[in-house]
Amino acid sequence: MSSGGSFPTYWPWGRPAGAALACLTDADLTGGVDDPAHTFAAWAAKGELALPAPGGGQTRDRFRALAEVSAVDLALGRLVEGHTDAIAILAEARRQPPPGAVMGVWAARRRDADVTAARHRGGWRLKGRKPWASGAHVLTHALVTAATDEGSALFEVALARDGVTVVPGTWAAVGMAMSDSADVAFDLWVDDGCRVGPPGWYVDRPGFWFGSVGVAACWLGGALGLVRALGADLATRPADSHQLAHLGAAAARGASMARDVTWGAARIDLDPLDPDRQIRPVALEVRHLVEGGCLDILTDVGRAGGPGPLCQDPAQARRAADLPVYIRQHHAERDDEALGRWLLTEASPEGSDR
């Protein structure tokens, strides 16, 4: 898998080096990985995915690591982000992950698919289907949201047990196909100790928005991987002025997005307890800017490279297919509406006293 090793390395934070994520080797940076899900699972089981906790003063380094691994392979970055987010969530709840656990966060919902949790024999009966569960075959544990009579609750679920079933054929997309994503069906009992935090805690805590910026860091990395590969391609053949212009525009957009993510990290570290609930608009702004930048880079890279890399370079074709799927975790106008509503209520003098 090519990633741009022959191109003079462009990276907004300096040369991408394995130091940001210790398990990333020089070979990974120049050659990529062939099996993202199992590579991720091996790293996680060995404890090689330890990142600085969000809000602990090194959030910039955390987001840089997520961006770097996503530039190598976006499906790999998606899985690493889920595992490290699960670890951060447990830390917020003052809990330790199981030894050697390979973890993820399964919180997505569809109108036709969600998990419910009902009180049952001193514990909970989880029943239903969780869509878009990344790492469905390789995770050992997942933090799973479920609807209860008291509101949404979060449960730590060991997956290697009866009552947890990966539903085949539930990921039709070419993009992010290597992220081992599928619907997972639940019909099992868990004890009360598996519940993480009170009802509503998962989305109410500051870390929910810290994690949403971490996802944007992965989008950024996926876009920069495209730019690096384009540069490597153009370095091997004569490039005309239009191709060079698109390369320059894509690189500048990547640098701008990196500054947006770095600004988000600085705001998180400035006030990690977020008593005034200021992190949500920061996260929404960063995600809006990075999503737009990714769309611009997809256009520039496609126009500069032409159809050749998209048809003949499997790695670049996968990058171009993966990124549009992953950035759809941004809810487009719905997220922009949420930001606008916040600006007219919480951020206004009238709203600030509510």
N, C-alpha and C positions, 0 to 999 in steps of 0.2 A: 504494500500500500504506500503510494508516494505521498509526501507531505511537504515538499518544498525545501529539501536539504541543500540543493544546489543554488538556491536563490539567496542573495545576501539577506540574512535573517532579519525580518521586520517584526518587531514586537513592541507594543507600547510601553512595557515595563522593562525593556532591555531584552537581551537574548533569552528565549525560553529555555530554562535549564531544569534538570530533574530536582533541583533543590526545593522548588516550590511544592512538589509532591514527590516524596522520597522514592517511591516505586517507579517513577517515570525515568527510564534510561535514555541515553542518547539514541539508542537503536529505536526506541518507541517514537522519539521525536522526529526521526528521519524516515522511519519505516512503518509506523502505525502498528495496529494489532489486528490479527485475523479473526479472533473470537472474543468480542468485547464482553459478553456475559460471563464466560468462564474465567477470563482474565480478571475481571472485576471481582468475582467471587473468591478467587485465589488470593488476591490482594487483601480483601476484607477479612477473610478467615485468618490470615497471618497478622492482622493488626497493622497493616501498612498504609491505612488510609486515615491516620490521625491528622486532623487539621485544627488550627486555632479555633477556639469557640467564638461564635459571632458575638460581638459586643464586648469582647475581652481586650480590646486594644490592638489586635492584629487581624481585624476583619478584612483589611485590604489583602493580606497574604492569603487568607482563606479563599477569597474570591479570585485571586490570581491563580491559585492552584486549580480551582474548578474550571477557569477559562483555559488553562494550559492543557488539561487532560481532555477537555472538549474539543480543542483544536486538533489534537491527535485523532480522536474519534468521538463523535457527538453522542452516539449510543453509550459508549463507555462513560462519558461525562455525565449523562443522565443517570446512570446507575450509581456512580460515585456520589453524585449530589444527593440522591435519595438516601443512601447509607449514612452519609455524614450529617444530613439533616435529621435523620432518626436519632443518631447519637446526641445531637444538640438538643433535640426535644426531650429526650430522657434526662439529660443533664438539667434542663430547666425544671423538670419534675423531681429532681434530686433522686434519680434512679440510675442504676448501672445497667448497661446492656448485658445480655447473657454472654459468657466467655465464648469467644470464637464466632459470635453471631454475624451473619451476613444479612443486613437489614435494609428495609425500604419503608417508604410512607405511602400507603394506599388510601388516598382521601378523595379521589375523583367520584363524581356522581353523574349519572344520566337520568333522564326522566323515567326510563324503563328499567333502571338498574341501580340499586343501592342496598346496603346491608342494614338490617334493623337489629336492635339488641333489646331483649325483654328479660326482666328479673325472673330467675328460675333456680330454685334449690340453693339459695345462698350465693348464686353467681349470675351468669348471663347466658342466654341462648342467642347466639349470633346466627342470623339466617338471611340469605339473599346473595346478591352478586355485586362484586366490586369491579367496575370497568377500568380498562387501561392500566392494569397493574404491572408495572415494569419489574423485571427480574422474577417473573412468575415461577420459573423452573429452578432458579438458582438461589433465591433467598431462603434463609432458615427461619427468619422472623420478620414480621411486618407490623407496623403501627397502622391500624385500620380504623377509620371513622365509621360510626354506626349511628343511626337515628334511634333515640330512646324517647320515652314519654316526657323526660325532663329536658330534652334537647339533644344536640349532637354530642357524642362521647367518643373518646379515643381508647382503643384497646391494643395491648401488645399480644400478638398471636403467634405461637409457634406453629409453623406451617407443615411440618412433617407429621401429620396426624390425620386420622379419619375425620371426614367432615370438611376438608379443604380440598377443592378440586379445580384444577386448571381447565378451563373450557376451551377445547380446540377450535381452531378456525375463527377466532374472534379478533384477529388483527389482520385486516386485509391490506393495509397500507404498505407500499414499498418503503416510504420514509420511516425511519426508526425501526425497521424490521429486526435489526440486530439487538434491540434493547430488551428482547425477551418479554414483550408486553402481550398481555391477554386479559380476558375477563377471568376472574377467579370466583367460584361459588363457595359459599359458607353455609354450613348447617352443623353447628357444634356448640358445646357448652364450655364456658371458661369461668374460672373462679373470679371472685371480686377483685383479687389482687392484680388481675390483668388490666384493670381499667387504669388509665394514665390521666390523672387530674380529674376535676369535677366536670359536669356537663358544661359545654361551651368553652372550656379552657383552651382547647387546641387553637381556635381562631382568635380568641381574645388576648392571648399572651403576646408580648412584643416580638418574640421570636418568630411568629408566623410571618411577619413582614420582613424580618431579617432573611428568612429562608426564601422569600419571593424574590429578593434581590440576588440571592445566590443562584436561582434559576436563570435570571437575566445574565449573570456572569457566564453561565454555560452557553446561552445563546451567543453572547459575544465571542466566546472561544470557537464555536462552530463557524461563525462568520470569518474570524481571523484565519481559521484553517483553510477556508476557500481562498483567501487573499494570498496566503503563503504558497498554496499549490499553483495559483495563477502565476505568481512571480516566478516559480520554478519552471513552469511551462514556457513562459515568454523568454526566460534566460537561455533557452536552448534553441531559439529560432529568431529570425529577424522580426521585430515588432514594429508596427506602423504607429503613426502619431495618435490615432484613435485608440488603439489598444493601450498605449502608454498613458493616455488620459484617463481611461477607465481604471487602470491599475492604480494610478495616483489618487483618483477619487475614492476608490475602495479603501486604500490604505489610510487616507485622511479620515474617512468615516469610521474606520476601526479605531483609530486613535481617539476620536471624539467619544465613541462609545465607551472606551476604556476609562476616559476621564469621568464619564457619567457614573460608571460602576464604582470608581474610586471615591467619588464624591458621596455616593450612597454609603460606602463603607465608613467613611469619616463621620457622617452623620450618625450612623449606628453606634460607633465607638464614643461619640461625644456624649450620648445620653442613653445608655443601653437599657435602663429601666423604663424609659419612655413614659413618664408619668403624665405628660400632656398629650400623649397619643399623636405625636408629630411624625412618626416613622411611616405610617400608612401612606400619606401623600408623597413622601420621598420615594417610597417603593413604587408607587403608581407612576410617578414621573420617570424614574429610571427605566422601568419596564416599557413605558411608551417610547422613550427615546431609543432604547436598544432594539425593540421590535422594528421601528422604522428604519434604523440603521441596517439591520439584517436584510430587510427587503431591498434597500438601496444596493447593498453589496451583492446580493443575489443577481440583481439586474446588471451591475457593472461587470461582475465576473463572467456572467453569461455572454454579454456583448463582447467583452475582450477576448474570451477564449473561443467563442463560437461553439458549434456543435461537437467538435472533435473530442474535447475532454469529457463532455457529458455522454458521449456514445462509446468512447474507446478507453477511457481511464476509469476503471471500476471505483477507485477510491474517490475521485472527484465527483463522479456521478452519484455516489452514495451521499457525499457531503451535501450536494445540491438537492437531493431528495429528502435528507434528514431534517435540514434546518427549517423548511417551511412547515413541516409537521410539528416540530418541537415548539416553535414560536407561537403556535396556536394555543398554547397554555395562556398566552395573553388574550384577554377576553375582548379585545378591540374596543368598540364604542362603549360597551358596558363598563370597562375599566375607566375609560375617559369620562364617562358620565359620573362615575363614583368620585373621581378626582374633582370634577366641576362642582358636584354637590357639596363636597367637603369645603371647597373654596368659598361657597356662598353661605355655609352654615357654621361649621367649626372654626374656620379661619376669619370669619367676620366679627366685628365687635359685638354684634347682637348674638351671634352663635357662641362666642367664647365664654359667655356666662352660663350656658345651659348645663 
